[in-house]
Amino acid sequence: MLYLIAQDITKGHENAAVKRFVMHRFQTVKRTYEQGIRPADFNLQQYIQDGAMHFSNGETLKLKAKVTAELAFHLTESPMSDDMVLIPLDEHFYELTATVHNSWQLNWWLKGQGANIAVLEPQSLRTQLSDNLRKALEAYGSQ
């Protein structure tokens, strides 16, 4: 998806807030010929580094997980973080550690990995994912 990072001035310039706008949601645009006003204290690199594009509040966590060799291979091509480490446990599994943003996107990604990953730490994330998987199994078992 493509995003536009811009100020939302619908409540006036004095209340403008920097927001993410998903490009495919725009139906029309209109050029206003008004001079744009860049917030003096805004830094795009810092905005991204603080986790805005991961749909988080900037909070990070130390993820520890057991991953399949297949997922480990993909992670070596697209690391989760600069400090990501993969340690072979045996021919089928690796231990993954990485400092990542605690975000909606992380949760979505973890849920999408299914049996290719088992979160070990933090315990709160492990419990949250375990509860979600239990509810999913219940939904399939009730039909």
C-alpha positions in Angstrom: 0.0 0.0 0.0 1.1 3.5 -0.6 0.7 6.2 2.1 0.7 9.9 2.0 2.0 11.5 5.2 0.4 15.0 5.5 -1.3 17.3 7.8 -5.0 17.0 8.3 -6.3 20.6 8.2 -10.0 19.7 8.3 -10.2 21.3 11.8 -8.1 24.3 10.8 -4.4 25.0 10.5 -4.0 25.7 14.2 -5.3 22.2 15.0 -3.6 20.4 12.1 -2.2 17.0 12.9 0.2 14.8 10.9 -1.5 11.7 9.8 -1.2 8.7 7.4 -3.5 8.7 4.5 -3.9 5.4 2.4 -3.7 6.5 -1.2 -6.2 4.0 -2.6 -8.9 5.5 -0.4 -8.8 8.8 -2.2 -11.7 9.1 -4.6 -10.9 12.6 -5.9 -8.3 15.3 -5.2 -8.4 19.0 -5.8 -5.5 21.3 -6.2 -6.0 24.4 -3.9 -3.0 26.5 -4.9 -2.5 27.2 -1.2 1.1 27.4 0.1 1.8 24.3 2.2 2.9 24.7 5.7 5.5 22.3 7.0 5.5 21.8 10.7 8.7 23.2 12.2 9.2 20.2 14.5 8.3 17.4 12.1 11.0 15.0 10.9 9.8 12.3 8.5 12.7 10.0 9.3 12.0 10.3 13.0 8.3 9.7 12.4 9.0 6.5 10.6 11.7 5.4 13.1 9.2 6.0 16.0 7.0 3.3 14.5 4.2 5.4 12.8 4.2 3.2 9.7 4.0 0.0 11.8 0.7 1.3 13.3 2.3 1.5 16.8 2.9 4.1 19.4 6.6 3.6 19.0 6.9 1.0 21.8 9.2 -1.8 21.0 9.6 -5.3 22.4 12.2 -8.1 22.3 10.6 -10.9 20.4 11.9 -14.4 21.0 10.3 -17.2 18.9 10.9 -20.7 17.5 10.6 -20.6 13.7 10.7 -23.2 11.0 13.8 -23.4 8.7 11.6 -22.2 5.8 10.6 -19.0 7.7 14.1 -18.5 8.9 15.3 -18.6 5.3 12.8 -15.8 4.4 13.8 -13.8 7.4 17.4 -13.9 6.3 16.3 -12.2 3.1 14.0 -9.7 4.8 15.2 -9.2 8.4 12.7 -8.0 11.0 15.2 -5.6 12.6 18.8 -4.6 12.6 19.5 -6.7 15.7 17.7 -9.9 14.4 19.5 -13.1 15.2 18.6 -16.6 14.0 20.2 -19.5 15.9 19.8 -23.1 14.5 18.2 -25.4 17.0 18.2 -28.5 14.7 17.7 -29.1 11.0 14.0 -28.0 11.2 13.9 -25.1 13.6 15.6 -21.8 14.6 15.4 -19.5 17.5 14.6 -16.0 16.5 15.3 -12.9 18.5 14.6 -9.3 17.3 13.7 -6.0 18.7 10.5 -5.0 16.9 7.7 -2.5 17.1 4.8 -3.6 19.2 2.2 -3.0 16.6 -1.0 -4.1 14.8 1.2 -5.0 11.8 3.4 -7.3 14.0 0.3 -9.1 15.3 -1.1 -9.4 11.8 2.2 -10.9 10.5 2.5 -13.3 13.5 -1.0 -14.6 13.0 -0.3 -15.1 9.3 2.7 -17.3 9.9 0.5 -20.0 11.5 2.5 -23.1 12.4 5.8 -21.6 11.1 6.3 -19.7 14.3 5.7 -20.1 18.1 6.3 -16.9 20.1 8.2 -17.7 23.3 8.6 -14.2 24.7 7.3 -11.8 25.7 4.7 -13.9 27.6 2.0 -11.3 27.2 2.3 -11.6 23.4 2.5 -15.4 23.5 -0.7 -15.5 25.6 -2.5 -13.1 23.3 -1.7 -15.2 20.2 -2.5 -18.5 22.0 -5.9 -17.1 23.0 -6.5 -16.0 19.4 -5.6 -19.4 18.0 -7.8 -21.1 20.6 -10.8 -19.0 19.6 -10.1 -19.7 15.9 -10.1 -23.5 16.6 -13.3 -23.1 18.5 -14.9 -21.3 15.6 -13.9 -24.2 13.3 -15.0 -26.8 15.7 -18.5 -25.4 16.2 -19.7 -26.0 12.7 
